[in-house]
């Protein structure tokens, strides 16, 4: 009798929780912003409303594979959703099954956070949603530590890791987009959780894959992700950020993946017809993400594409626009915050065309200056002048001319001294005769 009662109780709980989340789990749908909704419509109708070069294709949440959240943490019925998660976790009997659930729950909670930001919920409600997501990715890392096999040793672990890499890449992109959407008082929390997510991302990968195989798995899964023709640009940004937080033993694999991804992006750009080369500039200017990292990628591309002057010019214009966006962000902070970053000097349009731009920050993380580093490692300070910047070759020629002039003056002085000594010797010679 007690067993029957227990079964009925569990069945009732499952039924109640199931009703609460049924609408969210029936069909994995896009959780779309206005731009992303266009992608959904284009996919359903089969139209080409978004072309293959659009940045919007690299900002969708489709790859998360979870439904749109209809019950949010501020709902009085949200406890039913948590019950459902706890029951699912209780019936997950293997370590791989448990980490699969943690990964799924983290995606659900991130989309809940995203929707709360879009609905302009209060600061407290958004911060609570951030904390809940933070806790979930922490649980996911703990679940990974209990798995004793690597992807090479277990097919189940391998399948999970493939899905994990793709979905965590999408989560990182969502967090980047949220940075641009949240109010300033919540921005610090979003940045903190974004950095923590990168750290967990790297730790779980390193835990579940041998370092010799990690590069190949990373490249393969990033390549398989849906996206635009320029998706390697966004993948490269993710890899560069991942490198900063990943364990040391994974860094070589991540760097190797970066090199190959850069080559693929270079090949894509080289194959573009002249009439479509401007689309990459449009893509870079519209895509969300870490502007400093994107500027670093553009500098690397600029060096690789010297033989394509039109494309190089487009890259320089894109880099200039990114610097403008960084400056615009600083100006917005000045207007909304008392402890805003100081205004930085505007760079000229011709600034650092032959070099790489290094962003210098102060102790608070504020951008204080753009520095130009040319291949010879000479720094050129930014200038407001519209005249062309002197390139290293011109400076070297000027220095050589100056050195030659100084050598000529030295030789002239020595000749004058010798002549004077010769004149002084002449009277003594006449007297002796």
Secondary structure as GFF3:
##gff-version 3
##sequence-region A 1 433
A	DSSP	alpha_helix	2	25	.	.	.	ID=ss1
A	DSSP	alpha_helix	34	45	.	.	.	ID=ss2
A	DSSP	three_ten_helix	55	58	.	.	.	ID=ss3
A	DSSP	three_ten_helix	62	64	.	.	.	ID=ss4
A	DSSP	alpha_helix	78	90	.	.	.	ID=ss5
A	DSSP	alpha_helix	95	118	.	.	.	ID=ss6
A	DSSP	alpha_helix	123	145	.	.	.	ID=ss7
A	DSSP	alpha_helix	155	181	.	.	.	ID=ss8
A	DSSP	alpha_helix	184	208	.	.	.	ID=ss9
A	DSSP	alpha_helix	211	224	.	.	.	ID=ss10
A	DSSP	alpha_helix	231	245	.	.	.	ID=ss11
A	DSSP	alpha_helix	248	270	.	.	.	ID=ss12
A	DSSP	three_ten_helix	274	276	.	.	.	ID=ss13
A	DSSP	alpha_helix	278	286	.	.	.	ID=ss14
A	DSSP	alpha_helix	291	304	.	.	.	ID=ss15
A	DSSP	alpha_helix	309	336	.	.	.	ID=ss16
A	DSSP	beta_strand	356	361	.	.	.	ID=ss17
A	DSSP	beta_strand	367	373	.	.	.	ID=ss18
A	DSSP	beta_strand	379	381	.	.	.	ID=ss19
A	DSSP	alpha_helix	392	432	.	.	.	ID=ss20
###
